[in-house]
Amino acid sequence: MKNEQKNIDNSGNPASLSPWRYIGLKKIDVYIIKKFISTFLFAIMILAVISCVIDYSEKVDSIVAKKTPLLVVLNYYKNFIPHITALLFPLFIFIATIFFTSKIAYKSEIIAILASGVSFQRFMRPYVVGAGFLCFISLIANHWWIPNANKDRIAFEDTYINEGNFKYFSDNMHLGISKGDYVYLQNYSNVTNTGNHFTEEKIDGILLKEKLIADHVSYDTLKRVWHLYNVFIRTNDSVKESISKMPEMEIKYPFAPGDLNRTDAIKEALTTRELNQYVEREKLHGRENLNFFYVEKHRRSAQPFAGFILTIIGACIASRKIRGGSGLHLALGIVISAVYIMFLQTSTTLSTKASLNPFLAVWIPNFVFAIVAYIMYRRQVK
């Protein structure tokens, strides 16, 4: 009889048939993990519904005016939900942790668990497993799935909301097209495929070897060549200079008008591999401040770890039964979340505006809150 009892796990099923025993999980662990993940998914579902309603209310005029097909709109929101979920992942995994932990603490379930001889370290195991699972999914999604979803989301906004990729570009664009070869274009119209005041400079060290100036340019989208009008070319071989003039010329440059529209929003629609390739091209084009893209790259890895750290903090906060109950725990959780977001935003701004190392800018909040999590965990253990 005793041998038969040994083969029965805590859930009342034969131990040999329990899949959880292979990873060392007991019935209480499964109970907490299910509560954890179900609460998180419920919070995300509520967030998705609210976010979609707010977003639709902002875009409904353009959607109706363009007579956007229903299936196209539904496909947009299918890609919008992963975007908003990834954006607020640490916040909602933290709130979910506090909510369900506070709830079971209020029912004295945690007191019963600890009173049965379970240590606080052992009690935290299902939190570590649940948070690890969600953060791993988030890590994979941030590097691949979310950027692919953002491609369709941004394409929809460009087509139906933002009136195409760009109608008119007028920001005095400087672009490096190869080593020592730079071009300048004062403005460019995407409607007529024409631009004004074009310049190309070829530089060798400190020597300006050649400078080409054209009053007007146009781009042939079929041949993928540039037409230059009223062209002046000045050459210098360090010994003598020469100037030539042509009414018109045709030349193939290694860039297209789309390269002029280098908005930072594109970083959200690139997988990490594509982002690395894009950064290398931008370096070649002579772009100076690439910290926006480095911050995005490091954020994709740092954000899931932030969710893991905040889960530990949330469990430590909400595991104690206090007079204020869940309301006080949630209020404290929201305050901590706000501090974390403010901290992250400040460090990110210092990186993009004040040249702080992008890796440090993204990971400093995690390092600080990891120390807070460790201190709170040690206090709970004692």
N, C-alpha and C positions, 0 to 999 in steps of 0.2 A: 504493500500500500504506500509506503514511504517513497519507494522508487517511482511509483506512478505519479506521486505528487511532485517529485523533482522535475518530471517531464512536462509539468503544466506551468505556463508563464503567468504573469500577473493579470493578463487579460482573460484567463480562463481557457485559452486555447492550447493545444499541444505545442510545446516549445519547438519541436522540430518543424512545425508548420508556421511559426511566427517569423516573418521576414525581418522584423526589427532587431531580433537578438543578434544578427550578424554584425550590426553596427553598434551594439551595446546600448540600445534604447529600451526603456521599460514603458509600461502603460502610461505612467505619469508624464514621461517625456513626449510620447505621441499625443497625449491630450493637450499639452502646452503648445507643441508645434502646430497642431491643427488650429487651436485658438489663435495663435500668432498669425499664421498665413491667411486664415479666413478673415480675420479682422483687417489685415493689410489689404487684401483684395476688395473687401467691402469699402474701405476708405478710398481706394483708387477708383472704384466704380462710381462712388458719389462725386469724387473730384472730376472724373471724366464727363459725367452728365452736366455738372455745373459749368465746366470749362467750355463744353461744346455749345451750350445754350448762350453763354456770354459771347463766344466767338461768332456764332451765327448771327446774333443780334447786331454785331458790328459790321458784318459782311453782307447782310441780307439785301441791302440796296443794290450793291454791285452784282450779286448773284441773280437777282430778279431782272435787273437791267440787261444783263448779258444773256438771259434765258438759259442759264446753265442747266444741263441735263441732271436729273435727280441722281442717277448712278454716279456721275462725276462728283457731285457734292458728297454722296455717301462714301465714295472712295477717298475723298479729301479728309473726312473726319475719321476714317479708318487709320489714316496716317497721322492725323493730328493727335489722337489719343496717346500713341507711344511717345510722341514728342513732349507733351505736357506731363506725362507720367515720369519720364526720365528726368525732366527738369526739376521736379519736386520729390524725387525718390527719397532722399535722406529725411526730408521733413515728414513724409507720410509713414515711413517705416518707424520713425521715432514716435509719432503720435499713436500709431497702432500698438506699439509696445506698451506705452503708458496706459492706453485705454483698457486693453484686456488684462494687463497685470494689475492695475488698480481695481478692476472689477473683481478678480479672484481674491485679491487681498481684502477687499471690503467684505467678502463672504467668509473670511477667515480660512480660506483654503490653503494659503501659503503658511499660515501659522501651524495648521495641521500637518503640512508636509515637513516643515522644519522640526516640529515636535516629535515626529516619528523617527527621528535620528538622521534625516537627510541633511547634509551640510549645505551651506549656501553655495559653495563651489559646485557641488553636484546638482543643486537646483538650477544653476545657470547653464547647464549643458544643453538643454533643448533650445535655449535662446541663442546659443552659439551656433548650433546646427541650423536652426531656422533662418537666422540672419545670414549665416554663411551661404546657404542655398539661394536666398533672394539676392544677395550681393553678387554671387557668381553669375546668376542670370543677368543682373544689371550690367556687370562688367562686359559680358559677351554682347549684350544689346547695344551698349554705348559705342563699342568699336565697330559694329557691323550693321545690326538690324535697324537701329534708330537713324543713322545717316541715310540708309537706303529708303526708309520711309520718308525722310525729310526731302529727298529728291522729288518725289511726287507731290508732297505738300507745298514746297516752294514753287514747283512748276505750275500748280493750280493757282497760287497767289499771283504769280507773274502773268498768267494768262487772263484770269477773270477778276483780279483785284487790283493789281499794280500796273495794268495797261501795258503788258509786255515787259521784257527784260530791262530795257531803258529806251526812252524816246529821245533824250538829248543829253549829251555829256559835255560838261563845260568847266572842268576842274583843272585846266592846265596840266595835262597828263605827261609825266616823264616815264619812259619805259626803256629798260635795258634789254636788247634783243640778242646780244652775245657779248663776249668779253671785250670791253673797250668800245662797244658800238651802242649808242643811245639815241633814242628818238623822242621828240616832243611834239605834242599836238594840242593846240589851244582849245579847240572844241570839235565835237563830232555829232552829227545828226543820224540817228538810227533809221529815221524815216526815209531820208534821201541818200543815205550811205555816202555822205560827203563831210569833209572837215576843212578847217581853216588854219593857216599858219603852222605848217609842218616843218620840222627841222630834224636832220640826222647828223650826229657828230661821231666821228671815229677818232679815238684818242689812244695814243701809244705812250704810256707813262704820263709825262706832263706835256707832251707834244700833241697839239690838235692837228692831225694829219689831213682830215677832210671834213668839210661842213657843207651840207646840202640844205637849201632853203626852198620851200615851195609855198606859194600863196594859197593854193587850194589843193585838196586831194579827194579822190573818190575810190571806193573799193568795189571791185568786180567780184561778186559772190560766186559766179560760175567758174571763172578762171582762177579765182583766189589770188588776184594780183592787185597792186595799188597803182592808180593813175595819178601822176603829179603834174601840176600846171604852173606855168611861169616859174621855172626852176633856175636857181643860181647854185653853182657848185664851186666851192673854193678849196683848193688843194695846197698842201704845204709839206715839202720833203725836208724841211729844216735848212735848206739852202735857198730855195726860191719858192715863190707862191704863184699860183695861176687861178684865174677866175673864168668860168665858162657859163653860158646862159643857153637854156633850151625852153621853147614854148610849152613842150609837153614831153613826158617820158613815162614809161611803164616799168615797174620793178616789183619783184616778188620778195616780200619781207616775211620773216618767220613769226608773224603775229597777225591776228585778225581783229576786227572791231570789238568782238566779244571780250578780248583781253583787256580792253580799255575800261570795261565795266567791272572793276575788281572790288566788289562789295564784300564786307566782312561776313555777310550772311551766308556766303558760300561754304564757309567752314563747317556749318551744321549739316551740309548735304554730302560731305565727303567721308568715306570710310577712313580709318586711320592710315591704311596704306596709301590711299589716294591723297590724304592730307599731307603726308610726308613728301609725296611726289610734287604736290602743288607748291609746298614751301620751297623745294629746291628750284622750281621754275621761277618763283617770285624772287629768290635770291639772284638768279641769273638776270632777271629783269630790272635789278637794281632797287628793289623795294627795301626801305630801311627798317621800318618798324613791323616786325612779324610776330610780336608778342601775342597779338590776338589769337593767332593760329597755334602758337606753342601752349598758350593757356588752355585752349580748347582740347588739344591733344592730351595734356596732363590731367585735365578735369575729368576726362572719360574714365581714367583709372582711379582717381582720387575720390570721386563721388560715391562709388559703391563702398569703399572703405569708410567713408563718412557715415553711411547708413549703418555699418557694422558697429562703429564706435558709439553712435547715438543709441543703438539698441541696448548696449551695455549700460549706458547712462540711464536710459529710460527704465530698464529693469531694476536698477538700484534705487531709483527715485520712487517708483510705484509699488515696490514690494513691501513697503511698510504701510500698515493700516493706520491712518490718521483721521482726525476728526473731520477735516474738510472733505474727505472721500475723493472720488474720481474727479470732481470739479477742480479741487486744488491741485491735484496731480496734473491735470490737463493744462491748467493755467500756467503752472511751472514749466511744463513741457513746451508750451508755445513761446514762453519767454526765452528759454534756452535755444529753441529753434531760431528765433528772431536774432539772438546774439550771434549764433553760428553763421546765418545768412549775411548779417551785417559785416562780420569779420571776414568772410570769404569775399564779399563784394569790395571791401576796402583793400584787401591784399591784391585782388585782381586789378583794381584801378591803379594801384601803385606799380603793377607790372606793365600795364598798357600805356600808362601816362608818365611814369617816373623810372622806367627801366629796371624795376625789380625783377630778379630772376624768375621766369614763369613757373619753374618747378617749385620753388619756394613759395611763390604767391599762392599756388593751389594747395600745397601740402601743409603749410604753416597752420591753418585752422585745424587740420586733422591731428597734427602733432600736439597742439595745445589741448584739444578736447580729448585726445588719447590719455594725456596726463590726468585730466579731470576724471575720466572714466576709471583709471587705475586707482586714484585716491578714493573715489566713492566706493569702488569694489572692495578695497582693503578695509574701509570703515564698516561695510556691511558684513564682511567676514568676521571681524572682531566682535 
